[in-house]
Structure formats: structure tokens, C-alpha cells
Amino acid sequence: MTPIDPRLLRAGRGTAGLLAAGTVLALASALLVVAQAWLLATGISRVIERGGPAGLAPLLGALVVVVAARSALGWAHESVARRAATSVKSTLRVRLARRAAADAVAGVGGRRADLAALASTGLDAIDPYYTRYLPQLVLAAVVPPVVILQLFRTDVPAALTVVLTLPLIPLFMVLVGKATEAANAKRWDALQRLGHHFLDVVEGMPTLRAFGRGRVQAELVGASTERYRTTTMATLRIAFLSSLVLELLATLSVALVAVGVGLRLVDGGLGLQAGLLAILLAPEASAPLRQVGAQYHASAAGVAVADSMFAVLDGPPAPSGDAAAAVPAGPLTLRVQRLSVAHDGRPRPAPDGLTFHAEPGRVTCLSGPSGVGKSTAVAVLLGHVRPTAGTASVVTGGGTEEVGRLDRTEWAGCIAWVAQDPFVAAGTVADNVRLSRPDATDDEVGDALARAGLALPGDRPVLARGTDLSAGERRRLAMARALLRRAPVLLLDEPTAGLDAASEAHVLEAVRAEAARGATVVMVAHRPEALAIADAVVEVR
């Protein structure tokens, strides 16, 4: 780990202000350190030389003011650091949210657990970097030179002793820091593994319970938790040992100064006030460096997280078009020619050489066994997946353009989509239907719900992901959302799966009505009732 991670410094606007304000506050703090040491040395020497506390009131008053000022500067430094940390975390959370949204649009789901861990626990680990480490680093850069300069004015041998012993502290900090960095990397890796495992178990809990494997997975999650605990304790052990090493080095430095000052006081080569001032200033020269070493461990976890975070944020973007072409004007015909999409770990593409046309006013059904690429073909039409071979194009009287080259926002505005596992947000039924048209009236929402065959009131609350709804209700809710949009292209992926006969009839009637008004409808379907309303059935093999 470098003393300052430039990526974290560039992450938020508050960082530059933190460093500028921190430098000013650190300089003021260094001057107050010298003033405090001088006041103490002067007061103690007067008591010894005069044999009593007479005339110390002004010095004691000044000392109280200096101590209070140092406390106020410490509070101000911490306040500025917390503001900077909040600003940076907010900026990074927005960037992570945008990357998560881009991954979701592109159909990239492998980083969900990483993004969740980074946006929650991960970003919280950055706090110590800004609130503890950076302020101490600024103090370590400003305070020791000021203190050493005063030491040279007070006692040259003591100053030389400090100058010669002070580099030992950063040297040992580097040696211990390498071990700390490795330990924190292991700790973050263990946390990521725990997050991945826990997310997989929670999402697969219904299946695990159905097959009686829930207890086994609970034991595996426990093993991941124990691995995280072990790596955390190993990191703490290194932190405690490094604090011992740094304190020992600082103590030896101060002891050497004290011995030298004592010998020169005995032979009369140094005055009492100067000797006391040298002894009081010697530990202040090394104190900021010791604190940097101590706070390094608090910040190392945040820097380990930053490595993972910027690997995601600075990584290749989700697939998008090579150019932002406008959607051709007019009724939209979808033309798919020899479309193939290769998948890792599969011997052949799915779909493999798919060709079909979907025209306005017609319902085109994609049918075939599971795993042949029907949903993938829909994802290509959405612009979420790039084909390995072949093309998926939009054809109008105004021209032809490949889907992958279209402006993503403009193309999304032309599509209404019902997925196999529809998205349901926490809120009300009406809120979820209005996701496709936020300005829709209550009557329009009610009409869409009625056409989708969903007998739920618009003001009924629903939980996130629709966990309080049945699978059929979630599909009909998504169908109502698509019907409300009245888009020129309607893409449906198994919209009637899990529905009873009456609900299925409602949905299929609505699909035919969308085609009748001129929409281009592409529907993935298996059920005979769904295939029966199609104007064209494409067998995908």
C-alpha cells in the first residue's frame, strides 16, 4: 500500500479540501505543540529555580489556552475528515449503483454479490482511511519538521539524535505494513466469499428446502464465517504487534535524548529550561509517525476494498453498441438472420442460426425445448446480449439498423418487456405498473390491470421482489406494466407460465389486442393456448 492511494483521492471533491484544510490545521497544531512544550519547560524550570510556584499564573493561563486550542484543532480536523469521507462514499455508491444498473441491463449478473458487499460493508471500511489515516499522514508531514527545527534551536545534539532515530519508525512501518496488506487482502477475500455463499443460499433456499439440503448449506455458511473470523483475528494480531514495535522504537529515541540531556545538565553544558524543552519535544517529533503506523491498520482494510472496488468500476463496461444510431422512424419490423450466441461451457451456440421476421400487427411465437436459446434471442432484441454470429435488426420504411448499434435509451423507449422473473419493487401495485409510464392516471393503471386479468387494487402494498405475490400475480403485474406503455414493440418471455386457464385467457386476449393496434409482438411460449393465437410460430432448435 502506498502512503496515499491516488484513486481514493480522486474519488470525491471533498478530498482536496481535506488535504488543504488538514495542512493548515496541522501547521497550527505543530506551532501549538512547540508552544505547549515551551510553557511547560519554562514553568517547571521556574518552580525549581525559584523554589515555589510564585508568578506562574500567566504561564498556567497560557497553557490552558494552548491545550484548549489543540483540542479544538483536533475536533476541526476530524470534522473535515468525516465530511470528506461522506462525500467520497456518496460518490462511490452512485458509481457502484450505475455499474450495477448497467450490468443488469446488459444481463451481467456475476458481480451482484461483489457489488452488494462493496456498496455496504466495503465502503464503510473506507471511513478510517479518511477520518484517521489521512489526517495523521498530514500531521506526520508537517509536525516533525517544525518540532525538529525548534530542537535545533534549543539543543543540537538532541535534534541530531531525533533525526538519526526517527527514520527507523517508517522503516519498520513499511516492513510491518507488507504483512498487514497481505492479511487485509485475505480478510476481504474471505468476506467476499462469505457474501457470495450467503447470497446463493438465500436465493436458492426454496430449492434447498425442497431437497432437504438446507442444514448442509447452513454448515457451509458457518465454515465461511469461521474463515472470516480467523482472518480478522490474524489481522488484529499483526496490528497489536506493530504497535508494540513502533512504541518501542519511539521510547528508545526519547531515552537516548533524555540520557544525553541529563549528562549535559550534570556537567553544566546545558540549561535546565533548554534540557526540559528538548525532552518534552523529542516524543512529539515521533508521535505523528507512530499514529500513522497505528492508523495504517485501520485504513488497510479500506484500501484492500478499494482495490476490488476500482477493479469493478474501472473494468470494461457492459456491452453496448459501437455507435448510438437513431431508431428508424415508422412501424418497426424485427428481422433476425442466422443468429447465434455462444455460451461458456456449452458445446454449441444457443440459439444456433436462428432466422425469423416479426412484423407490426402480428404475434410471432418462439417455441422449442428448454435451453435452445429462446430467452437469449429476446435478450439480443432487447440489446442486452451481443450475438456471436448473425444479426438482429430493426427494419422500417426509413431504413435498417442493427439492434446493437441503436441508441440504448431511445431503443428502450420503443419496447415493453415481460421477463420470466419480473421485477417488483417495494411500494404499491400502482407504483409498479407506473414504472413504464410514471404520468399514467389511476384510470389508465386500473384499465391495464383489468386487461392483464389481475384483480388487485392499485393501492395494495407489495414487498420488494413481490415476495407476497404468487408467481402468476407477478407475471400479470408485469403484463399490466407492459400494456400501460403501449410501445411499438412488445417482447414477452413465457407470460402465461403458471397461470390458470381464466388468467391465461385474459393475458392472451390482451396480447392479441396489442397486435391489433399495430404493435410488433414477439412471445416465447410453450403452451398450446399461447401458440394458438400466434400468426407465426418459429421453432427454435
Secondary structure, 3 states (H helix, E strand, C coil): CCCCCHHHHCCCCHHHHHHHHHHHHHHHHHHHHHHHHHHHHHHHHHHHHHCCCCCCHHHHHHHHHHHHHHHHHHHHHHHHHHHHHHHHHHHHHHHHHHHHHHHHHHCCCCCHHHHHHHHHHHHHCCHHHHHHHHHHHHHHHHHHHHHHHHHHHHCHHHHHHHHHHCCHHHHHHHHHHHHHHHHHHHHHHHHHHHHHHHHHHHHCHHHHHHCCCHHHHHHHHHHHHHHHHHHHHHHHHHHHHHHHHHHHHHHHHHHHHHHHHHHHHHCCCCCHHHHHHHHHHHHHHHHHHHHHHHHHHHHHHHHHHHHHHHHHHCCCCCCCCCCCECCCCCCCEEEEEEEECCCCCCCCCCCCCEEEEECCCCEEEEECCCCCCHHHHHHHHHCCCCCCEEEEEEEECCEEEEHHHECHHHHHCCEEEECCCCCCCCEEHHHHHCCCCCCCCHHHHHHHHHHCCCCCCCCCEECHHHCCCCHHHHHHHHHHHHHHHCCCEEEEECCCCCCCHHHHHHHHHHHHHHHHCCCEEEEECCCHHHHHCCCEEEECC
